[in-house]
Amino acid sequence: MKALGGGDVIVVGGGIIGGSIAWRLAQAGAAVTLLDASVFGGEASWAGAGMLAPGGEFVSRSRWAEFALESRALYPAFVAELEGETGVGIDYRRCGAVEIARTEAEWQDLLARRAAQAELGIRAEVTVGGLYYPDDALVDPRDVTRALRCACEKRGVRINEQTRVMAVRVTAGRADVETSGGMLSGSAAVLAAGAWSGAIPVNGADGQIAIPATFPVRGHLLGYTLEPGSVGPILRHGHTYVMHRSSGFTIAGTSSEQVGFNRELDSQIVDDIHARAAELLPRLRSAPKPTAWLGFRPATDDLAPAIGRLGDTCLWLAYGHYRNGILLAPATAARVAGEMLAR
Ligand SMILES: Cc1cc2nc3c(=O)[nH]c(=O)nc-3n(C[C@H](O)[C@H](O)[C@H](O)COP(=O)(O)OP(=O)(O)OC[C@H]3O[C@@H](n4cnc5c(N)ncnc54)[C@H](O)[C@@H]3O)c2cc1C
């Protein structure tokens, strides 16, 4: 067994969640080892569109709605700090979003939604054809994970890729992590393996400890190359959206399938997203053929993230961010790293 130093923290999973937590811990002086079964930032955090849009997600008050608003408020400073530490540019823009109504019934729904969201502090203005959400923003998650990796390396985080965690054994002050490359041991651990988290057995002194189960919700996206600056705010209608990066790369989404970890693109779904997106932005009909990709949103049974310490063990859970993991990364990292460092 490779025993790490007494203050060592082992982070399982190098997506935007594990990467952000590792960075925050290392900034505070912790010695951190991050393990990923594949590559840093290669799964859902690579696939995600990067809408930072509580306006499209939350209608009623819940602790996750508040957490999402808190996280969106943290984003500008999170991005500036990451860029400042690494010199890696991050495409982040508060471009707003337009939620479109096509029928009178949809318009009435939007008005009711606007009234409910006003109670939560989500601003929406009436505009031609729908509602305008001025505070919604977007970020390129691939830029964020590239910068996180660089920031982690600069802060001395040991990143072990192609290292699968098979099981974790925890007590109040020690975590033993069984990996495909042997055993590692530290004084605390974080489980941030996205849609795979719930399948990793966690054992305590008295046997296996139950943790929230996870399952993947697959989603497809399409990417078009358009003239930079040729699309304004994010356009949304139901589950269809179109958003434009500063480079001109324009993303259309999305779909939702429960098919396990099947990585095969479904051409019918791709065609359907293209047709729906072209209704929102007709110029997509004549755009060059889009590229398509997919990813696995990490879901739990109640579709809410599992964030926090597992009982009185030294293991923190940070997974199950479902459709909002890009949005929730800054607040999740602040909470988990804050709790761990306070201890
Ligand atoms: C199509 C699509 C669109 C999306 N759009 C948005 C959006 O607009 N806005 C938004 O906020 N969110 C969006 N999301 C959701 C967001 O991408 C996810 O919630 C977020 O990326 C989850 O991050 P994560 O770090 O928890 O998981 P991941 O990025 O999946 O990272 C988990 C990591 O754990 C590693 N791992 C797995 N098993 C093990 C193991 N046994 N041992 C070690 N490592 C392991 C994996 O290799 C992976 O690198 C979207 C997702 C999809 C699929």
The ligand as an SDF file (V2000), in Angstrom:
LIG
                    3D

 53 58  0  0  0  0  0  0  0  0999 V2000
  -25.3870   16.7010  -23.2700 C   0  0  0  0  0  0  0  0  0  0  0  0
  -25.1170   17.3640  -21.9550 C   0  0  0  0  0  0  0  0  0  0  0  0
  -25.3640   18.7230  -21.8150 C   0  0  0  0  0  0  0  0  0  0  0  0
  -25.1080   19.3550  -20.5910 C   0  0  0  0  0  0  0  0  0  0  0  0
  -25.3130   20.7010  -20.4900 N   0  0  0  0  0  0  0  0  0  0  0  0
  -25.0520   21.3230  -19.3190 C   0  0  0  0  0  0  0  0  0  0  0  0
  -25.2080   22.7250  -19.2080 C   0  0  0  0  0  0  0  0  0  0  0  0
  -25.5360   23.4120  -20.1830 O   0  0  0  0  0  0  0  0  0  0  0  0
  -24.9740   23.3190  -17.9920 N   0  0  0  0  0  0  0  0  0  0  0  0
  -24.5800   22.5810  -16.8940 C   0  0  0  0  0  0  0  0  0  0  0  0
  -24.4030   23.1700  -15.8350 O   0  0  0  0  0  0  0  0  0  0  0  0
  -24.4170   21.2410  -16.9800 N   0  0  0  0  0  0  0  0  0  0  0  0
  -24.6390   20.6070  -18.1520 C   0  0  0  0  0  0  0  0  0  0  0  0
  -24.4880   19.2500  -18.2550 N   0  0  0  0  0  0  0  0  0  0  0  0
  -24.1960   18.4770  -17.0430 C   0  0  0  0  0  0  0  0  0  0  0  0
  -22.7370   18.5270  -16.6780 C   0  0  0  0  0  0  0  0  0  0  0  0
  -21.9530   18.2740  -17.8370 O   0  0  0  0  0  0  0  0  0  0  0  0
  -22.4430   17.4980  -15.5830 C   0  0  0  0  0  0  0  0  0  0  0  0
  -23.3450   17.6420  -14.5110 O   0  0  0  0  0  0  0  0  0  0  0  0
  -21.0290   17.6830  -15.0290 C   0  0  0  0  0  0  0  0  0  0  0  0
  -20.0880   17.7030  -16.0760 O   0  0  0  0  0  0  0  0  0  0  0  0
  -20.6910   16.5830  -14.0290 C   0  0  0  0  0  0  0  0  0  0  0  0
  -19.3560   16.7470  -13.6450 O   0  0  0  0  0  0  0  0  0  0  0  0
  -18.6320   15.6290  -12.7920 P   0  0  0  0  0  0  0  0  0  0  0  0
  -17.2510   16.1170  -12.5360 O   0  0  0  0  0  0  0  0  0  0  0  0
  -19.4890   15.2570  -11.6400 O   0  0  0  0  0  0  0  0  0  0  0  0
  -18.6520   14.3320  -13.7470 O   0  0  0  0  0  0  0  0  0  0  0  0
  -17.7090   13.9200  -14.9800 P   0  0  0  0  0  0  0  0  0  0  0  0
  -17.3090   15.0920  -15.7880 O   0  0  0  0  0  0  0  0  0  0  0  0
  -18.3920   12.7980  -15.6790 O   0  0  0  0  0  0  0  0  0  0  0  0
  -16.4010   13.4220  -14.2720 O   0  0  0  0  0  0  0  0  0  0  0  0
  -16.3400   12.2190  -13.5560 C   0  0  0  0  0  0  0  0  0  0  0  0
  -14.9300   11.6550  -13.7220 C   0  0  0  0  0  0  0  0  0  0  0  0
  -14.8220   10.5080  -12.8930 O   0  0  0  0  0  0  0  0  0  0  0  0
  -14.0470    9.5460  -13.5770 C   0  0  0  0  0  0  0  0  0  0  0  0
  -14.3530    8.2190  -13.0320 N   0  0  0  0  0  0  0  0  0  0  0  0
  -15.4470    7.4640  -13.2470 C   0  0  0  0  0  0  0  0  0  0  0  0
  -15.3650    6.3020  -12.5590 N   0  0  0  0  0  0  0  0  0  0  0  0
  -14.1960    6.3340  -11.8800 C   0  0  0  0  0  0  0  0  0  0  0  0
  -13.5340    5.4320  -11.0110 C   0  0  0  0  0  0  0  0  0  0  0  0
  -14.0780    4.2500  -10.6560 N   0  0  0  0  0  0  0  0  0  0  0  0
  -12.3150    5.7710  -10.5280 N   0  0  0  0  0  0  0  0  0  0  0  0
  -11.7310    6.9630  -10.8630 C   0  0  0  0  0  0  0  0  0  0  0  0
  -12.3260    7.8510  -11.6880 N   0  0  0  0  0  0  0  0  0  0  0  0
  -13.5420    7.5470  -12.1860 C   0  0  0  0  0  0  0  0  0  0  0  0
  -14.4540    9.7020  -15.0460 C   0  0  0  0  0  0  0  0  0  0  0  0
  -13.4300    9.2000  -15.9130 O   0  0  0  0  0  0  0  0  0  0  0  0
  -14.6490   11.2050  -15.1540 C   0  0  0  0  0  0  0  0  0  0  0  0
  -13.5010   11.8660  -15.6500 O   0  0  0  0  0  0  0  0  0  0  0  0
  -24.6670   18.5980  -19.4840 C   0  0  0  0  0  0  0  0  0  0  0  0
  -24.3750   17.2410  -19.6340 C   0  0  0  0  0  0  0  0  0  0  0  0
  -24.5930   16.6290  -20.8650 C   0  0  0  0  0  0  0  0  0  0  0  0
  -24.2640   15.1740  -21.0180 C   0  0  0  0  0  0  0  0  0  0  0  0
  1  2  1  0
  2  3  1  0
  2 52  2  0
  3  4  2  0
  4  5  1  0
  4 50  1  0
  5  6  2  0
  6  7  1  0
  6 13  1  0
  7  8  2  0
  7  9  1  0
  9 10  1  0
 10 11  2  0
 10 12  1  0
 12 13  2  0
 13 14  1  0
 14 15  1  0
 14 50  1  0
 15 16  1  0
 16 17  1  0
 16 18  1  0
 18 19  1  0
 18 20  1  0
 20 21  1  0
 20 22  1  0
 22 23  1  0
 23 24  1  0
 24 25  2  0
 24 26  1  0
 24 27  1  0
 27 28  1  0
 28 29  2  0
 28 30  1  0
 28 31  1  0
 31 32  1  0
 32 33  1  0
 33 34  1  0
 33 48  1  0
 34 35  1  0
 35 36  1  0
 35 46  1  0
 36 37  1  0
 36 45  1  0
 37 38  2  0
 38 39  1  0
 39 40  1  0
 39 45  2  0
 40 41  1  0
 40 42  2  0
 42 43  1  0
 43 44  2  0
 44 45  1  0
 46 47  1  0
 46 48  1  0
 48 49  1  0
 50 51  2  0
 51 52  1  0
 52 53  1  0
M  END
$$$$
